[in-house]
Amino acid sequence: MDEVEQLYNEGKLLIRAMDQPTPRIKKEISYYECRTWVDEFDSLMKEGLGSLSTTLIVPNVGVRTYKNIGFLVNSDLANCFHIAKEDSGSAGSYNDGTFLANPPDFKTINELKEYVIKNNAITMNEVNINVKLDGVVGLFINKCERTPYILMKIFIVKKTLQALTGIDYPIYLYDWLNGKLNRIDLTKEQEEDIIVNLKANRVMIWPDSIDEPVYIPLESEQLHR
């Protein structure tokens, strides 16, 4: 059992749902853009991010997620300042005092965990957090009819983040129908098959400024540290 699986079993694993990377097919250069991912992780590496909306997932309970792709957070390494049993309609920032949401239902993650288990609460809950990069422990995709397609997308994210942060994040498959989480370890051959079937073979990152993007081939050594 690895760190992420242990956190999941202990009811301490949060999901941050994100948009899927988008292919940009141009005559000059074709690439995949992960703008929202790069922006969030750039902030996570610097000052951290405040008021992120996440969802607590619990073993054997099929808690729904906002989207089919995203990253995983260790709740012990995050400030979980607003905890609700369902979507709380949150907006604004905790850091500058503009945060607004429906009243919270719980004071601790453990209280939410116990509620979800006792009531088999599959409705998407919402946990608003402040967190830095060290709180991120992996990536996830949902198990669904389009899993192979989404796996290709999270592979692109994995390589983009590896180029940006130097961290090779593990990927996990979340079965929200049964409340199961399993690690996906891609072989070199499987990675090569994914790259062959992509619409573009580059990712774009912004190491210093979004005005000066850098395009890195998916086969680059910078993506295989």
C-alpha positions as a Markdown table, in Angstrom:
| # | Residue | x | y | z |
|---|---|---|---|---|
| 1 | Met | 0.0 | 0.0 | 0.0 |
| 2 | Asp | 1.5 | 3.4 | -1.0 |
| 3 | Glu | 1.0 | 6.8 | 0.5 |
| 4 | Val | -2.0 | 7.7 | -1.6 |
| 5 | Glu | -3.8 | 4.4 | -1.0 |
| 6 | Gln | -3.2 | 4.8 | 2.8 |
| 7 | Leu | -4.6 | 8.3 | 2.8 |
| 8 | Tyr | -7.6 | 7.1 | 0.9 |
| 9 | Asn | -8.2 | 4.2 | 3.4 |
| 10 | Glu | -7.9 | 6.7 | 6.3 |
| 11 | Gly | -10.4 | 9.1 | 4.8 |
| 12 | Lys | -7.9 | 11.9 | 4.2 |
| 13 | Leu | -7.7 | 12.1 | 0.4 |
| 14 | Leu | -9.2 | 15.1 | -1.4 |
| 15 | Ile | -9.9 | 15.3 | -5.1 |
| 16 | Arg | -9.4 | 18.6 | -7.0 |
| 17 | Ala | -11.2 | 18.3 | -10.3 |
| 18 | Met | -9.7 | 20.0 | -13.3 |
| 19 | Asp | -10.2 | 20.6 | -17.0 |
| 20 | Gln | -8.8 | 18.2 | -19.6 |
| 21 | Pro | -5.8 | 19.4 | -21.7 |
| 22 | Thr | -6.8 | 20.8 | -25.1 |
| 23 | Pro | -5.0 | 20.0 | -28.4 |
| 24 | Arg | -4.0 | 23.1 | -30.3 |
| 25 | Ile | -3.5 | 22.0 | -33.9 |
| 26 | Lys | -1.7 | 24.7 | -35.9 |
| 27 | Lys | 0.2 | 24.8 | -39.1 |
| 28 | Glu | 3.4 | 26.1 | -37.5 |
| 29 | Ile | 3.4 | 23.9 | -34.3 |
| 30 | Ser | 0.9 | 21.6 | -32.7 |
| 31 | Tyr | 0.8 | 21.1 | -29.0 |
| 32 | Tyr | -1.4 | 20.3 | -25.9 |
| 33 | Glu | -2.3 | 23.2 | -23.7 |
| 34 | Cys | -2.8 | 22.7 | -19.9 |
| 35 | Arg | -3.2 | 26.3 | -19.1 |
| 36 | Thr | -5.4 | 25.9 | -15.9 |
| 37 | Trp | -3.1 | 23.1 | -14.6 |
| 38 | Val | 0.1 | 25.2 | -15.2 |
| 39 | Asp | -1.4 | 28.2 | -13.6 |
| 40 | Glu | -2.5 | 26.3 | -10.5 |
| 41 | Phe | 0.8 | 24.4 | -10.0 |
| 42 | Asp | 2.8 | 27.6 | -10.6 |
| 43 | Ser | 0.9 | 29.2 | -7.7 |
| 44 | Leu | 1.2 | 26.0 | -5.6 |
| 45 | Met | 5.0 | 26.2 | -6.1 |
| 46 | Lys | 5.2 | 29.8 | -5.0 |
| 47 | Glu | 2.7 | 31.3 | -2.6 |
| 48 | Gly | 0.3 | 28.4 | -2.5 |
| 49 | Leu | -3.4 | 28.4 | -3.4 |
| 50 | Gly | -6.2 | 29.6 | -1.3 |
| 51 | Ser | -9.9 | 28.6 | -1.4 |
| 52 | Leu | -9.5 | 25.6 | -3.7 |
| 53 | Ser | -12.7 | 23.6 | -4.0 |
| 54 | Thr | -12.1 | 19.9 | -3.4 |
| 55 | Thr | -14.1 | 16.7 | -2.6 |
| 56 | Leu | -13.4 | 14.1 | 0.0 |
| 57 | Ile | -13.5 | 10.5 | -1.3 |
| 58 | Val | -14.0 | 7.6 | 1.1 |
| 59 | Pro | -13.4 | 3.9 | 0.5 |
| 60 | Asn | -16.4 | 1.8 | -0.5 |
| 61 | Val | -18.6 | 4.9 | -1.0 |
| 62 | Gly | -19.1 | 6.1 | -4.5 |
| 63 | Val | -18.7 | 9.8 | -3.9 |
| 64 | Arg | -19.3 | 11.8 | -7.1 |
| 65 | Thr | -16.7 | 14.1 | -8.5 |
| 66 | Tyr | -17.1 | 17.4 | -10.3 |
| 67 | Lys | -15.1 | 16.3 | -13.3 |
| 68 | Asn | -13.4 | 13.1 | -14.6 |
| 69 | Ile | -9.8 | 14.3 | -14.1 |
| 70 | Gly | -7.7 | 16.1 | -11.6 |
| 71 | Phe | -5.2 | 15.9 | -8.8 |
| 72 | Leu | -5.1 | 14.4 | -5.3 |
| 73 | Val | -4.4 | 16.3 | -2.0 |
| 74 | Asn | -3.4 | 15.1 | 1.4 |
| 75 | Ser | -5.9 | 16.8 | 3.7 |
| 76 | Asp | -3.4 | 16.7 | 6.6 |
| 77 | Leu | -1.2 | 19.1 | 4.6 |
| 78 | Ala | -4.0 | 21.5 | 3.8 |
| 79 | Asn | -5.9 | 24.0 | 5.7 |
| 80 | Cys | -9.5 | 22.7 | 5.3 |
| 81 | Phe | -11.3 | 25.8 | 6.4 |
| 82 | His | -14.8 | 25.2 | 5.0 |
| 83 | Ile | -16.3 | 21.7 | 5.0 |
| 84 | Ala | -19.8 | 21.0 | 3.6 |
| 85 | Lys | -21.7 | 17.8 | 2.9 |
| 86 | Glu | -22.6 | 19.0 | -0.6 |
| 87 | Asp | -21.8 | 21.8 | -3.1 |
| 88 | Ser | -21.8 | 25.0 | -0.9 |
| 89 | Gly | -21.8 | 27.5 | -3.8 |
| 90 | Ser | -18.4 | 28.9 | -2.7 |
| 91 | Ala | -16.8 | 31.9 | -4.3 |
| 92 | Gly | -14.1 | 34.4 | -3.6 |
| 93 | Ser | -10.9 | 34.0 | -1.6 |
| 94 | Tyr | -10.2 | 33.1 | 2.0 |
| 95 | Asn | -6.9 | 34.9 | 1.9 |
| 96 | Asp | -8.3 | 38.3 | 1.0 |
| 97 | Gly | -11.5 | 38.0 | 3.0 |
| 98 | Thr | -13.8 | 37.7 | 0.0 |
| 99 | Phe | -14.8 | 34.1 | 0.5 |
| 100 | Leu | -18.5 | 33.4 | 0.4 |
| 101 | Ala | -20.4 | 30.1 | 0.8 |
| 102 | Asn | -23.3 | 28.5 | 2.4 |
| 103 | Pro | -22.7 | 27.7 | 6.2 |
| 104 | Pro | -20.4 | 24.8 | 6.8 |
| 105 | Asp | -21.7 | 21.4 | 8.0 |
| 106 | Phe | -18.6 | 20.1 | 9.8 |
| 107 | Lys | -15.5 | 21.4 | 11.6 |
| 108 | Thr | -13.2 | 18.6 | 10.7 |
| 109 | Ile | -12.4 | 16.2 | 7.8 |
| 110 | Asn | -13.0 | 13.3 | 10.1 |
| 111 | Glu | -16.6 | 14.5 | 10.8 |
| 112 | Leu | -17.3 | 14.6 | 7.1 |
| 113 | Lys | -15.7 | 11.2 | 6.6 |
| 114 | Glu | -17.9 | 9.6 | 9.3 |
| 115 | Tyr | -21.0 | 11.3 | 7.8 |
| 116 | Val | -20.2 | 10.0 | 4.3 |
| 117 | Ile | -19.7 | 6.4 | 5.6 |
| 118 | Lys | -22.7 | 6.4 | 7.9 |
| 119 | Asn | -25.1 | 7.7 | 5.2 |
| 120 | Asn | -23.5 | 6.2 | 2.1 |
| 121 | Ala | -23.4 | 9.9 | 0.9 |
| 122 | Ile | -22.5 | 9.7 | -2.7 |
| 123 | Thr | -23.5 | 13.3 | -3.4 |
| 124 | Met | -20.4 | 15.5 | -4.2 |
| 125 | Asn | -19.3 | 17.1 | -1.0 |
| 126 | Glu | -17.2 | 20.3 | -1.0 |
| 127 | Val | -14.1 | 21.0 | 1.1 |
| 128 | Asn | -12.5 | 24.4 | 0.6 |
| 129 | Ile | -8.8 | 24.4 | 1.3 |
| 130 | Asn | -5.6 | 26.4 | 1.3 |
| 131 | Val | -2.6 | 24.3 | 0.2 |
| 132 | Lys | 0.9 | 24.4 | -1.2 |
| 133 | Leu | 2.7 | 22.0 | -3.6 |
| 134 | Asp | 3.8 | 19.6 | -0.8 |
| 135 | Gly | 0.1 | 18.7 | -0.3 |
| 136 | Val | -0.3 | 17.3 | -3.8 |
| 137 | Val | 0.2 | 13.6 | -3.8 |
| 138 | Gly | -1.0 | 12.3 | -7.2 |
| 139 | Leu | -3.3 | 12.6 | -10.2 |
| 140 | Phe | -6.6 | 10.8 | -10.8 |
| 141 | Ile | -9.0 | 9.9 | -13.5 |
| 142 | Asn | -12.5 | 8.5 | -13.2 |
| 143 | Lys | -13.4 | 5.0 | -14.4 |
| 144 | Cys | -16.0 | 5.4 | -17.1 |
| 145 | Glu | -16.7 | 4.4 | -20.8 |
| 146 | Arg | -14.1 | 6.9 | -21.9 |
| 147 | Thr | -11.3 | 5.8 | -19.5 |
| 148 | Pro | -8.8 | 5.0 | -22.3 |
| 149 | Tyr | -9.3 | 8.5 | -23.7 |
| 150 | Ile | -9.1 | 10.2 | -20.4 |
| 151 | Leu | -5.9 | 8.2 | -19.5 |
| 152 | Met | -4.3 | 9.8 | -22.6 |
| 153 | Lys | -5.2 | 13.2 | -21.2 |
| 154 | Ile | -3.9 | 12.6 | -17.7 |
| 155 | Phe | -0.7 | 11.3 | -19.3 |
| 156 | Ile | -0.3 | 14.6 | -21.0 |
| 157 | Val | -0.9 | 16.4 | -17.7 |
| 158 | Lys | 1.6 | 14.1 | -15.9 |
| 159 | Lys | 4.3 | 15.0 | -18.4 |
| 160 | Thr | 3.5 | 18.7 | -18.4 |
| 161 | Leu | 3.7 | 18.8 | -14.6 |
| 162 | Gln | 6.9 | 16.8 | -14.7 |
| 163 | Ala | 8.5 | 19.5 | -16.9 |
| 164 | Leu | 7.1 | 22.3 | -14.7 |
| 165 | Thr | 7.8 | 20.9 | -11.2 |
| 166 | Gly | 10.3 | 18.1 | -11.7 |
| 167 | Ile | 7.9 | 15.8 | -9.9 |
| 168 | Asp | 6.7 | 12.5 | -11.5 |
| 169 | Tyr | 3.2 | 12.2 | -10.1 |
| 170 | Pro | 1.6 | 8.8 | -9.9 |
| 171 | Ile | -1.8 | 8.2 | -11.6 |
| 172 | Tyr | -4.8 | 6.6 | -9.9 |
| 173 | Leu | -8.1 | 5.3 | -11.3 |
| 174 | Tyr | -11.1 | 6.2 | -9.2 |
| 175 | Asp | -14.1 | 3.9 | -9.5 |
| 176 | Trp | -16.8 | 6.2 | -8.3 |
| 177 | Leu | -19.5 | 3.5 | -8.7 |
| 178 | Asn | -17.8 | 1.3 | -6.1 |
| 179 | Gly | -15.6 | 3.7 | -4.1 |
| 180 | Lys | -12.3 | 2.1 | -5.2 |
| 181 | Leu | -9.0 | 3.7 | -6.0 |
| 182 | Asn | -6.2 | 1.9 | -7.8 |
| 183 | Arg | -2.8 | 3.0 | -9.0 |
| 184 | Ile | -2.0 | 2.9 | -12.7 |
| 185 | Asp | 1.6 | 2.2 | -13.6 |
| 186 | Leu | 2.2 | 2.7 | -17.3 |
| 187 | Thr | 5.0 | 0.7 | -18.9 |
| 188 | Lys | 7.3 | 2.4 | -21.3 |
| 189 | Glu | 5.6 | 0.5 | -24.2 |
| 190 | Gln | 2.2 | 1.8 | -23.0 |
| 191 | Glu | 3.5 | 5.4 | -22.8 |
| 192 | Glu | 4.9 | 5.1 | -26.4 |
| 193 | Asp | 1.5 | 3.8 | -27.6 |
| 194 | Ile | -0.2 | 6.8 | -26.1 |
| 195 | Ile | 2.2 | 9.2 | -27.7 |
| 196 | Val | 1.7 | 7.6 | -31.1 |
| 197 | Asn | -2.1 | 8.1 | -30.8 |
| 198 | Leu | -2.1 | 11.7 | -29.7 |
| 199 | Lys | -3.1 | 14.5 | -32.0 |
| 200 | Ala | 0.1 | 16.4 | -31.0 |
| 201 | Asn | 3.4 | 15.3 | -29.5 |
| 202 | Arg | 4.3 | 18.4 | -27.6 |
| 203 | Val | 3.2 | 20.1 | -24.4 |
| 204 | Met | 3.4 | 23.8 | -23.7 |
| 205 | Ile | 4.5 | 25.2 | -20.4 |
| 206 | Trp | 5.3 | 28.7 | -19.0 |
| 207 | Pro | 8.4 | 28.5 | -16.8 |
| 208 | Asp | 8.6 | 32.3 | -16.3 |
| 209 | Ser | 6.0 | 34.1 | -18.3 |
| 210 | Ile | 2.9 | 33.1 | -20.3 |
| 211 | Asp | 4.1 | 35.5 | -22.9 |
| 212 | Glu | 7.1 | 33.2 | -23.6 |
| 213 | Pro | 5.7 | 29.7 | -23.8 |
| 214 | Val | 8.1 | 26.7 | -24.1 |
| 215 | Tyr | 7.1 | 23.7 | -26.2 |
| 216 | Ile | 8.6 | 20.4 | -25.1 |
| 217 | Pro | 8.3 | 17.1 | -27.1 |
| 218 | Leu | 6.6 | 14.3 | -25.1 |
| 219 | Glu | 9.7 | 12.2 | -25.8 |
| 220 | Ser | 12.0 | 14.8 | -24.3 |
| 221 | Glu | 14.4 | 13.8 | -21.5 |
| 222 | Gln | 13.0 | 16.8 | -19.6 |
| 223 | Leu | 9.8 | 14.8 | -19.2 |
| 224 | His | 11.6 | 11.6 | -18.1 |
| 225 | Arg | 13.6 | 12.8 | -15.1 |
